[in-house]
Amino acid sequence: MSARRVDRADVRSVRRRRLLLATVVLLTVGAAGWAVWFSSYVSVHRIRVDGGTPALATQVQRAGAGALGRPLVRVDTGAVRRSVAALGEVEQVEVSRSFPSTLVVHVTPRTPVLLARTPDGALHLIDSHGTPYGTVARPDGSRLPIVPVPDVRNPASKPGLNALVAVMDALGADLRPQVSGVAADRSGWVTFTLSGLQVRWGDADDGALKARALRTMLPTAATEKARVLDISSPERPVLS
């Protein structure tokens, strides 16, 4: 009988230890969960911006300021991403968490390739996708080609803008600063002046071939003092 009582006591002791251990585990998990979801230690104290200029970083931080003070795991990163994406200068954005208290926003800024001048005199920045995303008071030292456009928001202007962007991309960084008098009609037919030579580029097709033909013909155009170079058919460039 004495041995049975000892065994039962041992069993009860084991049960108590297991119950105590389970209680400790639950309390630990609960405390950790509380710390993650509610503690100010893991709340958002800082928004770190990767990419872009300091001025753009300031705009991004303002756009995501609603997340400050919230527990990091409870921040709606999708909402932050949408707020930042609404900024005109941002082309792409990714949002992630860096524990214990930092929200990381990586942005890819838009790159302007030309300026569109509307009838009211405003200069609109146009990115590499033909998208208008902001205005500047004056060209300053950007050396971006300036193009007259009736209305940058009108869908009818989109083919012309896309054609112009394709042409600027084909010309390359060395020739772009020499371009002036750029124009495109609604069908996307492009003309411009390059160092005094009027270039009839044509549509946006065969950009690489046209750029090669242009570079090939420039010395001849200078020698012959030509005024016009038509490379709308790049296999048969015409000087006049």
C-alpha positions, -999 to 999 in steps of 0.1 A, spaced: 0 0 0 28 24 9 45 18 -25 12 25 -43 8 58 -25 44 67 -35 36 59 -71 5 79 -70 23 108 -55 50 106 -82 23 106 -109 6 137 -93 40 154 -91 47 147 -128 13 160 -137 18 192 -117 52 198 -133 37 192 -168 8 216 -159 33 242 -146 54 238 -178 24 242 -200 13 273 -181 48 288 -185 48 281 -222 14 296 -227 23 327 -207 56 330 -227 38 326 -260 11 351 -248 36 376 -237 55 373 -270 23 376 -289 13 407 -269 47 422 -275 45 416 -313 10 428 -317 6 456 -291 40 466 -275 54 499 -285 88 482 -287 79 467 -321 58 496 -333 69 516 -363 94 542 -352 110 549 -385 103 547 -423 134 540 -443 133 550 -479 156 533 -504 160 548 -539 152 582 -553 164 617 -542 162 631 -507 132 653 -518 114 622 -530 123 603 -498 106 631 -478 74 627 -499 75 590 -494 78 593 -457 49 617 -456 28 593 -477 35 565 -452 33 585 -420 0 569 -411 20 537 -402 41 554 -375 33 543 -340 14 512 -352 26 477 -343 49 467 -372 31 433 -379 -3 451 -381 8 477 -407 -11 473 -439 18 473 -463 -6 472 -493 -21 505 -482 13 521 -477 23 509 -511 -8 524 -527 -2 557 -510 34 559 -522 25 547 -557 1 577 -560 31 600 -559 37 612 -594 75 606 -594 73 570 -583 73 543 -610 76 512 -587 74 507 -550 79 478 -526 72 478 -489 86 454 -463 92 452 -425 125 453 -407 121 443 -370 118 455 -345 105 489 -356 114 500 -392 91 501 -422 113 498 -454 100 514 -486 120 508 -518 111 531 -546 121 533 -583 117 569 -595 105 578 -629 131 590 -654 122 619 -676 131 617 -712 114 648 -726 94 679 -716 59 684 -732 49 721 -735 12 726 -734 -6 758 -748 -7 773 -713 31 773 -712 34 745 -686 63 720 -690 53 685 -682 78 658 -674 73 627 -696 89 594 -685 102 565 -705 67 550 -709 52 582 -723 35 590 -690 32 626 -678 39 628 -641 48 663 -630 57 698 -641 87 720 -639 88 758 -639 116 760 -665 140 735 -682 170 746 -660 200 725 -670 181 693 -678 188 695 -716 157 675 -722 140 680 -756 109 702 -754 79 690 -774 47 710 -781 17 689 -770 -19 702 -770 -30 681 -740 -8 655 -723 -38 639 -705 -58 635 -737 -56 598 -750 -53 612 -785 -18 625 -775 -6 591 -763 6 577 -797 26 608 -804 42 608 -769 50 571 -772 66 577 -806 87 605 -792 98 584 -762 109 556 -785 128 581 -807 146 596 -777 155 561 -765 169 551 -799 190 583 -802 210 575 -771 224 598 -744 250 614 -767 227 626 -794 196 635 -772 211 668 -759 216 680 -795 180 676 -804 156 705 -807 124 714 -824 109 679 -818 74 674 -831 50 644 -836 16 644 -852 -12 623 -838 -3 594 -860 32 593 -844 52 607 -872 83 624 -857 106 652 -870 133 671 -851 164 692 -856 198 679 -848 226 705 -848 209 725 -875 199 694 -896 162 687 -900 156 650 -895 125 633 -907 124 603 -885 90 589 -894 71 566 -870 86 548 -840 93 515 -859 129 504 -867 144 528 -841 178 511 -840 181 510 -878 171 547 -880 196 557 -853 223 538 -872 214 555 -905 214 589 -888 249 584 -874 262 571 -907 247 600 -927 257 629 -903 293 633 -917 280 633 -953 253 658 -943 279 681 -928 302 678 -959 273 685 -983 258 711 -961 225 694 -964 195 708 -947 172 678 -945 178 641 -938 149 617 -943 154 584 -926 118 573 -924 130 544 -946 163 537 -929 175 514 -957 173 544 -981 182 576 -963 178 608 -984 197 640 -980 185 673 -995 
